[in-house]
Amino acid sequence: MHLPSIGWTLERLEIWLINSSEKEKLAIDLFLDALTSTQKYLGKLERDISFANIDSEHELSDAWHKAAKAVRKFDDDLYQRCLAKACHWSGSNEFRNTEISELNISIGKMISIAARKRRV
């Protein structure tokens, strides 16, 4: 679980956000919202597997899809990863742990991408 990483990630994004357009800011906000919501949901599942429900997973799919649409103009790689996360959470059973690993869309990887989303 990577909840403590959220604060660190947000700090790393500060410089990037200061110099970004409003559309870029909205895109990264939607990406971070999807990431945070996913971490919260997974944290609840770690504590109690009975918390799992399809409606919450569909909400996560929608959040990742919104993030994908928003980041598409700015980062094609992140766009593809967000789409994969949306598909994963849609309940289509298309993705198993091996596919998540192969696509490199784990929560840890997404946090790493978020941390790099800053201007040099």
C-alpha positions in Angstrom: 0.0 0.0 0.0 1.4 3.4 -1.0 -0.8 5.9 0.8 2.1 7.8 2.4 3.5 8.3 -1.1 0.6 10.6 -2.0 2.0 13.6 0.0 5.4 13.1 -1.4 4.0 12.9 -4.9 2.0 16.1 -4.5 5.1 17.9 -3.4 7.0 16.7 -6.4 4.3 18.0 -8.7 4.2 21.5 -7.3 6.8 22.9 -9.7 5.2 21.3 -12.7 1.8 22.6 -11.7 3.0 26.2 -11.2 4.2 26.3 -14.8 1.4 24.4 -16.4 -1.6 25.6 -18.4 -5.1 25.3 -16.8 -5.8 22.2 -19.0 -2.6 20.6 -17.9 -3.5 21.3 -14.3 -6.9 19.7 -14.8 -5.4 16.7 -16.5 -2.9 16.0 -13.6 -5.7 16.6 -11.1 -7.9 14.0 -12.7 -4.9 11.6 -12.9 -4.2 12.2 -9.2 -7.8 11.8 -8.3 -8.0 8.4 -10.0 -4.7 7.3 -8.4 -5.8 8.4 -4.9 -9.3 6.8 -5.2 -7.6 3.6 -6.3 -5.2 3.6 -3.4 -8.1 4.2 -0.9 -10.1 1.4 -2.4 -7.2 -1.1 -2.3 -6.4 0.0 1.2 -10.0 -0.9 2.3 -9.7 -4.2 0.5 -6.5 -5.0 2.3 -8.3 -4.6 5.6 -11.5 -6.3 4.6 -11.9 -8.2 1.4 -15.7 -8.1 1.8 -15.5 -4.4 0.9 -15.1 -5.4 -2.7 -18.0 -4.3 -4.9 -18.6 -3.8 -8.6 -20.0 -0.3 -8.3 -16.9 1.0 -6.6 -14.8 -0.6 -9.3 -16.9 0.9 -12.0 -16.4 4.3 -10.4 -12.6 3.7 -10.5 -12.9 2.7 -14.2 -14.7 6.0 -14.9 -12.1 8.0 -13.0 -9.3 6.4 -14.9 -11.1 7.0 -18.2 -11.6 10.7 -17.4 -8.0 10.9 -16.5 -7.0 9.3 -19.8 -9.1 11.7 -21.8 -7.6 14.6 -20.0 -3.9 13.6 -20.3 -4.1 12.4 -23.9 -3.0 15.8 -25.3 0.0 16.1 -23.0 1.4 12.6 -22.6 0.5 9.6 -24.8 2.3 7.1 -22.6 0.3 8.2 -19.6 -2.9 8.2 -21.7 -2.3 4.5 -22.7 -1.6 3.6 -19.0 -4.8 5.3 -17.8 -6.9 3.6 -20.4 -5.4 0.3 -19.3 -6.3 1.1 -15.7 -9.9 2.0 -16.8 -10.2 -1.3 -18.6 -8.8 -3.2 -15.7 -11.4 -1.7 -13.3 -14.3 -2.1 -15.7 -14.7 -5.6 -14.5 -14.1 -7.1 -17.9 -11.7 -9.6 -16.4 -9.3 -8.8 -19.2 -6.5 -8.1 -16.9 -4.8 -10.5 -14.5 -1.8 -9.7 -12.4 0.6 -10.8 -15.1 -1.1 -8.4 -17.6 -0.9 -5.6 -15.1 2.8 -6.3 -14.7 3.4 -6.6 -18.4 1.6 -3.3 -19.1 3.5 -1.7 -16.2 0.4 -0.1 -14.7 0.8 -1.1 -11.0 0.0 1.5 -8.4 3.7 1.9 -7.6 4.4 2.6 -11.3 1.6 5.1 -11.5 2.9 6.9 -8.4 6.4 7.0 -10.0 4.9 8.6 -13.2 3.0 11.1 -11.1 6.3 12.0 -9.3 8.0 12.7 -12.7 5.2 14.9 -14.0 7.0 18.1 -13.3 8.9 20.4 -15.5 12.6 20.2 -15.4 
